[in-house]
Amino acid sequence: MEQVSLLAMEYRAFVGPTTDYILAQLRYWLELTSDEVMTYAIHQTGMAPRPSWRYMLAILSRCQRQGVTARQAAADDALTYAGMSPLYQRPEV
C-alpha cells in the first residue's frame, strides 16, 4: 500500500476525515520529511483539544524548523503514547 494511503488511514483514525486538499498536503509533506515525523504529527494532532489540519501543519513546520529526525520522532511518539514527556521535541514559546 502506498505510504500516503497509510498516513491517510492514520489521519482518519486519529484526527478525522480527509479531503482532497489534506491528501495532497500529506503527499507534499511526505516529500519533505519522514513518515515517522508525519505519524508523530498525526498522533500529536489527535491528542489536541481541537484537532485539525492546521494544528498538524504547525507541528510539521516546527519539526522541520527544529530538524527533528525520523528516529527522534519515533522515540517521542512512543513516549507520548505511554503518557510520558517527549525527549526531543519542545513546543516553541
Number of C-alpha atoms within 10 A of each C-alpha: 5 6 12 18 13 13 20 22 15 17 25 14 13 16 22 15 12 15 10 8 10 14 16 13 15 22 16 12 18 17 10 12 17 16 20 19 25 26 20 26 23 28 21 19 23 21 13 12 7 9 17 15 17 10 17 22 18 13 21 21 14 17 22 14 9 13 12 17 16 17 13 18 24 16 17 20 24 15 14 16 15 9 9 11 14 16 13 14 16 11 7 6 3
